[in-house]
Amino acid sequence: MMFKGYPQFENFYKNGVYLDNAATSYPKPQCVIKSINDYILYNGVSSSRGAYKKAMEADYMVYETRKWIGELFNHKKPSDIVFTSGITEALNGIMCGMLKEGDHVVTSSIEHNAVWRCLKTLERDRNISITNVEITKEGITNPNDVEKNIQQNTKLIVFNHASNVIGTIQPIREIGAIAKQHGIPFLVDAAQSAGMLPIDMEDDNISILAFTGHKGLLAPSGTGGFVLNWDGDIKAWKSGGTGGNSADPYMSEITPNKYEAGTMNMVGISGLHASIRYLLDVGVDKIHNNEKEVIAYALEKLESIDGIRVFGTKDPEKMVGSIAITIDGIDSGKGGSLLDKKYNIMVRSGIHCAPMLHKIMGTDKNGAIRIGIGYTTTKEEIDYLIYALEELLKGELA
């Protein structure tokens, strides 16, 4: 394709522009790729399954990954950090392991299905009750509204830190303070914030932080877990081998073994090991500031186009890099498909596993296009996106 007056876009068209970082970050840092490759080539064994040299090296890698995750989130006890297949397993395991018949939960109105479907299933199967706290038109929760909805049987407050659709950052520190004051555990879904926003489990009053590796933590898919900063009981949701106390017919009650039955995803954890070290060395603050600059640039450009509607706060200080838009006269699914087929621009169209938020936005029937800005996204790539959107609005490709 020829781009009259824009020869710099030829390279973007040829190689593609990836703007779906809210789903999975790409590309991964070279150190992550190297770590995975080195593990497969030079180690390749399981953790907690042997006393020979390679097994001990694998054990230490897992321990060091836990330790560095603790550094990233300001939690000092590595054994409180549990690995799972991702944040969905972590959130489901926590909520199913905590909530009992008749319990009440306070949550936001913009939760991802990883939280919402689990809660609805527990509502059906265990008769729990759920309160969704209302949000402003920008997608922000008023912490006072959380406190107003606490009941005698409220056993959990669960909130996402940042929306996967419109990027809005929730006031988790203030919500966590309210939860602490009432003695209620506060579970934070950090899928869209870990690695992108500074998180301090102590200052932010977080009881349990659930995280995933494949987004802002820049690790491979199939990695994630949770960090426990709470001494209440969460029942284990699976049983099996841990490499220790094998004669005992029941799972250990000691964390993290209690929740880590079966062979770990050692290939994934080797990548997570490198990505967490990368984030600690570069600094989440620096990554966040770089992303804010690109977010601000994208918002300014998008809002200047007649026919593009931008949802959410539109304030780069109050959001991460998920921007939801609609294009006048073009269905979101078709718009996303045209961006891919005609321009090699990769975005996500649809409901984004967040049906409640789309209903609030009024996009629950036709969805929206999500632009997912990541740590490698450049202003030049945003210029190319803007060019493509303007061409779509001209009707040349509709």
N, C-alpha and C positions, 0 to 999 in steps of 0.2 A: 504494500500500500504506500502511496506517495502522500506526504504531508506537506502541502504547499505552505511555504513560509516557516515550517517547523521541522527542519532536517534532524534536529536532536531527538525527535519522537520515533524515528526509524528504529533506533536501538531498543526502545521500550517495546515497540510493536514486535520486534524480532524475539526478544528475550522474555517478554511478559512483565507485568507489574502486579505484584502480589499485595492485595489489600484485604486479606481475610485473617489478620493476626489475632482477632478476637476469638477465632475458632482454634487456630494452631499457629504458633509463631514460625516464621520462615523468612530467610534461611537461619539455620542454627550456627552459632559461633564455631569456628574451625577447631577450637579446643575440645568442643563436645564431640565432634566427629572423630577426632584423634583418640579421645578417651574410649569411645565405644570400640573403635578399631583395635586399639591396643589391648583392651580387655579380651576381645574375642581371639586375637592372635596369641597373646602371651599369658593369659590367665585362664579364663573360660570355666572356672569352677564355681560351685555354690558357696554361699556364706553359711556359717553355723552347721556345716556338714562334714567337717574333718579337722584334724590337728596337724596336717602336713603344711608345708611352707606356702603353697599357693592358696590353700583354704584360709590360712591365717592372713594372707595379704588381702583376700576378698573380704574377710571379716573386718579388717581395718578400714578398707574403703567404705564399707557400709557405715561403720561407726563414725568415720570422718564426715561422711555426707550428713548424718544426723547432727553432728556437732556444728557443721557449717550452716545448716538450716536453722538451728538454734541461734547462731550469731545473726543471721539475716533477720529473724523475727524477735530478737532479744528474749530468748528462753534458754536457760542455762543447763537444763538436764537432758542430755541426748536420749536417754531411755524413754522420755515422754513423747518422742517423735516416732510415729507409726507410719510404715509404708503400706500403700494400697495400690490397686491397679489404676487409680485416678481419683479425682475429687468426687465423682458420682458414688463410687463404692464407699468412700470415706463418709460422705454426708448421709447416705442411706444407713450405713452401719451404725453411725453415731445416733441418729434419730430412732432407728428401730431398736437399738440397744438401750436407749434411755426412757422412751415414752411408754407409759402404761395405760391401761383402760381408764378412760375418763379424764386424762390429762388435758391441759389447755396450752396452746402454743401461740405466741405473738410473732408475726412475721411481716414482711413488707408486701406491697402491692405489685412489686416488679421482680419477683423471684424467677429464677431459671427453673426449668422442669426437674432438674436434679434435686431441688428442694421441694418444689410444689407437688410433683407427682408422688413423692414419698409421703408427704404430709397428707395428701388426699387419700392415699392407700391406707394410711394409719387411721384416718378419720372413718373410713369404711370398715376396716377390720378390727380396730381397737376402740372405736367410739371416742377418739380424741376430738377436741374442738379447736378451731383455728380462727384467729383474728388477723385480718390483713389491714395494716395501718395505711391510711390514705396518704397520698403524696401530693406535692405541689405540681403545677403544670410543667415545671422543669424536671420533675422526677425525684425530688428530694423529700425525705421524711422528716417531720418535726419530732424531735425526741420526746417532747411533752406528750405527744399523741401516743407514743409507745407506753409511757407510764400510765396514761388514762385507761389503757386497755388491759392492764395487768389485773388478773383475777386471783382468788384464793388458790385455785388449782393450776395456776400457770407454772409449768415445769421447765419451759425452755423459751428463749428468745433467739430467733435465727434470722439473720439478715445477710444479703449479699453486700460486699464492700463497694462494688461498682457494677453498674448495669452492663450486661453484655450486649445491649441494643443501643442505648443512648449514652453510655459511658458515665452517667451521673454517679458521683461519689457520695455515699451515705455517711452521715455523721456518727460513725461507729464508736468513737471515743465517748461521746455524750450518751449514746444508747447503752454502751457497756457500763458506764458509771451508774445509770439507772438500774440496770440488771444487778450489778454488784450490791447496790443499796438495798434491793429487795431480796437478795440471796438467791437469784435465779441464774442458772448458767447461760452464758451468751456465746452462741455458735456463729462464727463468721465464715461465710463462703468467699474465699479470696481468689476465686478462679480468674477474675479479671483485674486483680490488683497486685497479687504476689509477683514481685520482680519489676513492677511498674510504679508502685507507690511505696514509700517507706511505711513499714508496719512494725509497731512495737507492742508486743502482747501485754506488757505491764502497763504502759502509759495509755494504751487503747482499751484497757479493761476487758481483754478477750479471754474467755474461759477455754474455748476450743477453736482452733484455727484450722480450717480445711483448705488444702492447697492442691493444685495440679501442676505437673511438671511441664506439659507441652505448650503452655501459653507464655506468659511473661517470664517464667523461670527458664525458658529457652532450652528445655530438656526434651527428650523423645516422648512420644505418646506411650501410654501404658504406665506412666509414673505419677505418683502423687501420694497423698496421705493426710495426716492431721497431727497437730501439736496439742498436747494436753496441758492445760494450766488450771486444772480442776480436779478435785479429789473425790468426786462422786462416782457412782457406778455406771459403767457402760458395759452391758453384757456382750460377750464375744458373739459374732454372727456366723462364725465358721470354725470347724475343728480339723485337726490334722497334725502333721509332723512339723516340729520346730527345730529339730536337731538336738534338743536337750530334754532330759527327764522322760525319755521315750517309754519307760515302763509304766508311767502314770496314764491311766485310761482317760483322763480328763485334761483339758487345756490348762496351761499354766495361768495363774492369776497375776503374773508379773508382766508389766508393760516393758517392752513392746511385744514380747512373745505371745501374750494373750490374744493379740489381734492379727498375728502374722503367720497363720498356718499355711504350710505349703512352701514350695521353692520360690524364692524371690525372683523378680524380674531383674537379674543381675546386669544384663546388657543395658536396660533402661537406667538402672541406678548408676552405672558407670558414666552414662551421659549426664545424669543429674548431678553427680559428684563434680564433674567439670563445670557445668553451667552455674552451680551455686558459687563455686570458687570465682568464676568469671564475674558474676554479679557483685560479689564482695570486693573484688579488686577494682572493678570499674566504678562501682557505687550506684545504688538505686537512685539516689538523688540526681546524679548526672544523667542517667537514662531518662528519668521522669522529666527533667528540664528540657532535654533534647526533644522528647515526644511532645511536650507542651508547645514548643515552638512550631512544630509541624502541624499540630492540631489547630493552633490559632490561625496559621496560614490557610489551612484547608477550610476552616469555618468562614473566614473572610471571603475567600474565593467562591465558595458554594452559595453564600448568602447574597452575592452580587449577581447571581444568575436568575433572571425571571423564569419561573417555571420549575424551580427546584425548591422543595420545602424541606427545611432542616428541623428535626425534632430535638427536644431536650433542653438543657440549660444554655447551650451555646457559649459557655464560658470555660476556656481551657484550664482555668484554675480550679474548676469544680468537676472535672471529668477526666476519664482516661480516653484512649484513642478509638472508641467506638462511636461512629457518627451515623445516625439513621436518616435517610432521605427518601423522598418520593419524587417522581418526575411527572409533571403534568401531562396527561394524555397517554402515558405509557405504563402499562402494568409492570409492577416491580419484578415479577418473574421474567418477563420479556426484556425489561431494561437490563437486568443482570446478565441475561443470556447474550444480548447484543454487545454489551461491554466485553464479554469474553470472546465471542466469535469474531467480532469486527476489529477489536482493539487489543485483544490479549490482556485485558485487565480483569483480575480475579477479585470479585466481591461476593458477598452472601446475600441472597434474596430470600424473602419468606417471613416466617413468624419467629425464627431464631430461638425456638424452644422457650419462648417467654410470652405465652398467650395473654396473660393478665395485662401486661404492659401494652401490648398491641391493641387490646380492647380500649384501654385508656387513651391511647394515641389515635384511635379511630382507624387503625390499619389492620384490624383483625381479619378482614375479608381478603384484601389484596396484598397484605404484607408491606414490607419496605425493603430498601436496599441498604445494607450495612457496609460502611467503609471502615475497615479495621486497620488502623495505623499502628505500626510496630517500631521497634528500636532501630531498624534499618531504613524505614520509610523516609524519602527525601522530598523536598519541596518541588523538585523537578518532576517527580512521579505524580505529585498532586496536580501540577500544571497539565500533565498529559491526561489525567482523569477529567479535569475541567474541560479541556479541549473536546474530549469524547462526549461528555454530557451535553455540551453546547451543540455538537453535531447531531446528537439524538434529538434534541429539542427543535432543530431546524427541520426535522422530518425526513432527512435524507436517507435514514436507515430504518425508519419505522414501518 
